[in-house]
Amino acid sequence: MIKTKLCELLGIDYPIIQGGMAWIATGELAAAVSKAGGLGIIGAGNAPADIVREEIKKVKAETDKPFGVNVMLLSPFVDEVMEVVIEEKVPVVTTGAGNPGKYIERLKEIGAKIIPVVPSVALAKRMARLDVDAIIAEGNEAGGHIGQLTTMPLIPQIVDAVDIPVIAAGGVADGRGLAAALSLGAVGAQIGTRFICAQECIAHKNYKKAVIKAKDRDAIVTARSTGHPVRNLKNKLTRKIDKLEKEGAPKEKIEELGIGRLQRAVIDGDVVEGTVMAGQVAGMVNKIESASEIINDIMASAEDVMKNICQSII
């Protein structure tokens, strides 16, 4: 069985963290992943604090195993959400889109592990100086908001740059990806897109079908001109955004077009004019399974890959 520093750090059985996807990563999915031995994450996104508390309580009602909340630091409700996280004594907090420095002391007081998501070496170094517990290094193969660097060159550079555990994200969907991440020096992987198609995920069936139908070139990047690029599955909405960008439309107009579109896809099932966030590994996801089946498959495959590599070397 593959055990890494991540398992020891978080008290989990397998070095797998489920991505904190807004609207998708609810208490139902987080509880299922944690019960299966990984680390389930609630995606707070831009949700108000009372909604985040409800999702936390869902997890606590299902399992006493470790779980986490992903806090979007640009959320208009971030201070209130952090208060809820602290009051509920959430064991793990991942953060994105900002600097968690002002919250670290209080999070440490409740014993929470703090793990920022970063897209570059410079940001990894900055976060490491804040005395966080680990870093999630996310390549731009990931779904949703992305940086510039791809996972393969990003992971070893961050591993070499900081003295804390590094978790790989972006482009991992199976055991081969996990084994590759470990080979690059990571202590585990954060996986998002494959968990969209978990049975316990509340995403609309149309959203799941869109991921399953996706081919290798369907997860494209839009809104580069706004400075906040997003990877999603191509559809009528992405074509509209692409047209606006080619016409040189102001970023405010492009951003306005995207308001509410993720909810429209995830909850309402509009995968034509909604934002269907998914990573490049969408082309590797071909069925709906339970969270437990997904984790067991990834771990068994990773072990086989690593055994075969060792046998080849011998």
Secondary structure, DSSP 8 states (H G I E B T S, - for coil): ----HHHHHHT-SSSEEE---TTTS-HHHHHHHHHTTSBEEEE-TT--HHHHHHHHHHHHHH--S-EEEEEETTSTTHHHHHHHHHHTT-SEEEEESS--HHHHHHHHHTT-EEEEEESSHHHHHHHHTTT-S-EEEE-TTSSEE--SS-HHHHHHHHHHH-SS-EEEESS--SHHHHHHHHHTT-SEEEE-HHHHTBTT--S-HHHHHHHHH--TT-EEEE-GGGT--EEEE-SHHHHHHHHHHHTT--HHHHHHHHTTHHHHHHTT--TTTS--B--GGGGG--S-B-HHHHHHHHHHHHHHHHHHHHHHH-
